[in-house]
Amino acid sequence: MPENSEEQPVKLTITHYRKPQHTHEAFINWMVESHLRVAIPVFKKHGLISYHLFVTPPAMNLSLKEEMAPIKPSWDFAGYDCVIEYIVPSFQIMRNIMSDPGWQESLKDQDDWVDGPKALLSIGHSIPYLLNGEAVNLPV
């Protein structure tokens, strides 16, 4: 498993597609009202730094695709419903979260909602270069 050898927070992302029998809106509602309601206390217990849900409504993606097609015809456009972003002090924190019974409880309905085989997981570091309108982390 990945380790954080540089002692900086680790960012994990996972893309999720909903199962086709659910609308995008119902899927996001399930994520927030059912899954996160149970998961947030587990995140707090184990020291998760932050959790963001990047919601990608189909209508917005279609509009973007139509606008960008003449400019970048070779580009493909994501069809997932959301990207989950976790920031943790180390990957060990994610191990701790995933082994917590509360986390398992938060996932109890996941197979009914999430098209698991389409999920895409990534790990790395998030490095800002513009914060509050100011350039940061650039060579002097």
DRENDO-635452 format. One record per residue (C-alpha): residue number from 1; z negated, y, x negated. Coordinates in steps of 0.25 Angstrom, whole numbers. Example, Ala and Ser with C-alpha at 12.3 -4.5 7.8 and 13.67 -1.06 7.14 Angstrom:
<r><num>1</num><Z>-31</Z><Y>-18</Y><X>-49</X></r>
<r><num>2</num><Z>-29</Z><Y>-4</Y><X>-55</X></r>
***
This chain:
<r><num>1</num><Z>0</Z><Y>0</Y><X>0</X></r>
<r><num>2</num><Z>3</Z><Y>14</Y><X>-5</X></r>
<r><num>3</num><Z>-8</Z><Y>22</Y><X>-12</X></r>
<r><num>4</num><Z>-10</Z><Y>36</Y><X>-14</X></r>
<r><num>5</num><Z>-11</Z><Y>38</Y><X>-29</X></r>
<r><num>6</num><Z>-9</Z><Y>53</Y><X>-29</X></r>
<r><num>7</num><Z>-21</Z><Y>56</Y><X>-21</X></r>
<r><num>8</num><Z>-14</Z><Y>64</Y><X>-11</X></r>
<r><num>9</num><Z>-13</Z><Y>61</Y><X>4</X></r>
<r><num>10</num><Z>-3</Z><Y>50</Y><X>9</X></r>
<r><num>11</num><Z>6</Z><Y>53</Y><X>20</X></r>
<r><num>12</num><Z>10</Z><Y>41</Y><X>29</X></r>
<r><num>13</num><Z>21</Z><Y>43</Y><X>40</X></r>
<r><num>14</num><Z>26</Z><Y>33</Y><X>50</X></r>
<r><num>15</num><Z>37</Z><Y>35</Y><X>60</X></r>
<r><num>16</num><Z>36</Z><Y>29</Y><X>74</X></r>
<r><num>17</num><Z>46</Z><Y>26</Y><X>84</X></r>
<r><num>18</num><Z>41</Z><Y>23</Y><X>98</X></r>
<r><num>19</num><Z>45</Z><Y>11</Y><X>106</X></r>
<r><num>20</num><Z>57</Z><Y>14</Y><X>115</X></r>
<r><num>21</num><Z>49</Z><Y>11</Y><X>128</X></r>
<r><num>22</num><Z>41</Z><Y>24</Y><X>125</X></r>
<r><num>23</num><Z>45</Z><Y>39</Y><X>125</X></r>
<r><num>24</num><Z>43</Z><Y>47</Y><X>113</X></r>
<r><num>25</num><Z>33</Z><Y>55</Y><X>121</X></r>
<r><num>26</num><Z>25</Z><Y>43</Y><X>125</X></r>
<r><num>27</num><Z>25</Z><Y>38</Y><X>111</X></r>
<r><num>28</num><Z>19</Z><Y>50</Y><X>105</X></r>
<r><num>29</num><Z>9</Z><Y>51</Y><X>116</X></r>
<r><num>30</num><Z>5</Z><Y>37</Y><X>113</X></r>
<r><num>31</num><Z>4</Z><Y>40</Y><X>98</X></r>
<r><num>32</num><Z>-5</Z><Y>52</Y><X>101</X></r>
<r><num>33</num><Z>-13</Z><Y>48</Y><X>113</X></r>
<r><num>34</num><Z>-15</Z><Y>33</Y><X>110</X></r>
<r><num>35</num><Z>-13</Z><Y>30</Y><X>95</X></r>
<r><num>36</num><Z>-18</Z><Y>43</Y><X>89</X></r>
<r><num>37</num><Z>-30</Z><Y>44</Y><X>98</X></r>
<r><num>38</num><Z>-35</Z><Y>32</Y><X>92</X></r>
<r><num>39</num><Z>-30</Z><Y>34</Y><X>78</X></r>
<r><num>40</num><Z>-35</Z><Y>48</Y><X>75</X></r>
<r><num>41</num><Z>-50</Z><Y>43</Y><X>73</X></r>
<r><num>42</num><Z>-45</Z><Y>32</Y><X>64</X></r>
<r><num>43</num><Z>-38</Z><Y>43</Y><X>55</X></r>
<r><num>44</num><Z>-50</Z><Y>52</Y><X>55</X></r>
<r><num>45</num><Z>-59</Z><Y>40</Y><X>51</X></r>
<r><num>46</num><Z>-50</Z><Y>36</Y><X>39</X></r>
<r><num>47</num><Z>-47</Z><Y>50</Y><X>34</X></r>
<r><num>48</num><Z>-32</Z><Y>52</Y><X>38</X></r>
<r><num>49</num><Z>-29</Z><Y>66</Y><X>33</X></r>
<r><num>50</num><Z>-18</Z><Y>69</Y><X>44</X></r>
<r><num>51</num><Z>-9</Z><Y>62</Y><X>55</X></r>
<r><num>52</num><Z>3</Z><Y>69</Y><X>60</X></r>
<r><num>53</num><Z>12</Z><Y>64</Y><X>71</X></r>
<r><num>54</num><Z>26</Z><Y>69</Y><X>69</X></r>
<r><num>55</num><Z>32</Z><Y>68</Y><X>83</X></r>
<r><num>56</num><Z>48</Z><Y>67</Y><X>84</X></r>
<r><num>57</num><Z>53</Z><Y>68</Y><X>98</X></r>
<r><num>58</num><Z>66</Z><Y>62</Y><X>101</X></r>
<r><num>59</num><Z>72</Z><Y>75</Y><X>107</X></r>
<r><num>60</num><Z>69</Z><Y>83</Y><X>95</X></r>
<r><num>61</num><Z>75</Z><Y>72</Y><X>85</X></r>
<r><num>62</num><Z>87</Z><Y>72</Y><X>94</X></r>
<r><num>63</num><Z>89</Z><Y>87</Y><X>94</X></r>
<r><num>64</num><Z>87</Z><Y>87</Y><X>79</X></r>
<r><num>65</num><Z>97</Z><Y>77</Y><X>77</X></r>
<r><num>66</num><Z>107</Z><Y>84</Y><X>85</X></r>
<r><num>67</num><Z>105</Z><Y>97</Y><X>78</X></r>
<r><num>68</num><Z>105</Z><Y>91</Y><X>64</X></r>
<r><num>69</num><Z>117</Z><Y>81</Y><X>66</X></r>
<r><num>70</num><Z>128</Z><Y>92</Y><X>62</X></r>
<r><num>71</num><Z>120</Z><Y>96</Y><X>50</X></r>
<r><num>72</num><Z>115</Z><Y>82</Y><X>45</X></r>
<r><num>73</num><Z>124</Z><Y>72</Y><X>52</X></r>
<r><num>74</num><Z>119</Z><Y>61</Y><X>42</X></r>
<r><num>75</num><Z>104</Z><Y>63</Y><X>45</X></r>
<r><num>76</num><Z>97</Z><Y>53</Y><X>54</X></r>
<r><num>77</num><Z>86</Z><Y>57</Y><X>64</X></r>
<r><num>78</num><Z>72</Z><Y>50</Y><X>65</X></r>
<r><num>79</num><Z>70</Z><Y>43</Y><X>79</X></r>
<r><num>80</num><Z>55</Z><Y>40</Y><X>77</X></r>
<r><num>81</num><Z>45</Z><Y>46</Y><X>87</X></r>
<r><num>82</num><Z>35</Z><Y>51</Y><X>77</X></r>
<r><num>83</num><Z>30</Z><Y>51</Y><X>63</X></r>
<r><num>84</num><Z>16</Z><Y>49</Y><X>60</X></r>
<r><num>85</num><Z>10</Z><Y>56</Y><X>47</X></r>
<r><num>86</num><Z>-3</Z><Y>51</Y><X>41</X></r>
<r><num>87</num><Z>-9</Z><Y>59</Y><X>29</X></r>
<r><num>88</num><Z>-20</Z><Y>50</Y><X>22</X></r>
<r><num>89</num><Z>-28</Z><Y>52</Y><X>9</X></r>
<r><num>90</num><Z>-23</Z><Y>38</Y><X>5</X></r>
<r><num>91</num><Z>-16</Z><Y>26</Y><X>10</X></r>
<r><num>92</num><Z>-30</Z><Y>19</Y><X>11</X></r>
<r><num>93</num><Z>-33</Z><Y>28</Y><X>22</X></r>
<r><num>94</num><Z>-21</Z><Y>23</Y><X>30</X></r>
<r><num>95</num><Z>-26</Z><Y>8</Y><X>27</X></r>
<r><num>96</num><Z>-39</Z><Y>12</Y><X>32</X></r>
<r><num>97</num><Z>-33</Z><Y>18</Y><X>45</X></r>
<r><num>98</num><Z>-24</Z><Y>6</Y><X>47</X></r>
<r><num>99</num><Z>-36</Z><Y>-4</Y><X>46</X></r>
<r><num>100</num><Z>-45</Z><Y>4</Y><X>55</X></r>
<r><num>101</num><Z>-47</Z><Y>-3</Y><X>69</X></r>
<r><num>102</num><Z>-45</Z><Y>11</Y><X>76</X></r>
<r><num>103</num><Z>-31</Z><Y>12</Y><X>69</X></r>
<r><num>104</num><Z>-28</Z><Y>-2</Y><X>75</X></r>
<r><num>105</num><Z>-32</Z><Y>3</Y><X>89</X></r>
<r><num>106</num><Z>-23</Z><Y>15</Y><X>88</X></r>
<r><num>107</num><Z>-11</Z><Y>6</Y><X>86</X></r>
<r><num>108</num><Z>-14</Z><Y>-4</Y><X>97</X></r>
<r><num>109</num><Z>-2</Z><Y>1</Y><X>106</X></r>
<r><num>110</num><Z>7</Z><Y>5</Y><X>94</X></r>
<r><num>111</num><Z>16</Z><Y>-7</Y><X>96</X></r>
<r><num>112</num><Z>19</Z><Y>-2</Y><X>110</X></r>
<r><num>113</num><Z>23</Z><Y>12</Y><X>106</X></r>
<r><num>114</num><Z>28</Z><Y>11</Y><X>91</X></r>
<r><num>115</num><Z>41</Z><Y>5</Y><X>87</X></r>
<r><num>116</num><Z>34</Z><Y>-1</Y><X>74</X></r>
<r><num>117</num><Z>46</Z><Y>-6</Y><X>67</X></r>
<r><num>118</num><Z>53</Z><Y>8</Y><X>67</X></r>
<r><num>119</num><Z>40</Z><Y>14</Y><X>60</X></r>
<r><num>120</num><Z>42</Z><Y>20</Y><X>46</X></r>
<r><num>121</num><Z>30</Z><Y>22</Y><X>37</X></r>
<r><num>122</num><Z>30</Z><Y>31</Y><X>25</X></r>
<r><num>123</num><Z>20</Z><Y>35</Y><X>15</X></r>
<r><num>124</num><Z>19</Z><Y>47</Y><X>5</X></r>
<r><num>125</num><Z>14</Z><Y>61</Y><X>2</X></r>
<r><num>126</num><Z>16</Z><Y>73</Y><X>10</X></r>
<r><num>127</num><Z>19</Z><Y>85</Y><X>1</X></r>
<r><num>128</num><Z>20</Z><Y>99</Y><X>8</X></r>
<r><num>129</num><Z>29</Z><Y>109</Y><X>1</X></r>
<r><num>130</num><Z>27</Z><Y>120</Y><X>12</X></r>
<r><num>131</num><Z>14</Z><Y>123</Y><X>19</X></r>
<r><num>132</num><Z>11</Z><Y>134</Y><X>28</X></r>
<r><num>133</num><Z>24</Z><Y>141</Y><X>23</X></r>
<r><num>134</num><Z>20</Z><Y>140</Y><X>8</X></r>
<r><num>135</num><Z>26</Z><Y>131</Y><X>-2</X></r>
<r><num>136</num><Z>17</Z><Y>121</Y><X>-8</X></r>
<r><num>137</num><Z>18</Z><Y>109</Y><X>-18</X></r>
<r><num>138</num><Z>30</Z><Y>115</Y><X>-25</X></r>
<r><num>139</num><Z>32</Z><Y>116</Y><X>-40</X></r>
<r><num>140</num><Z>28</Z><Y>130</Y><X>-45</X></r>
***
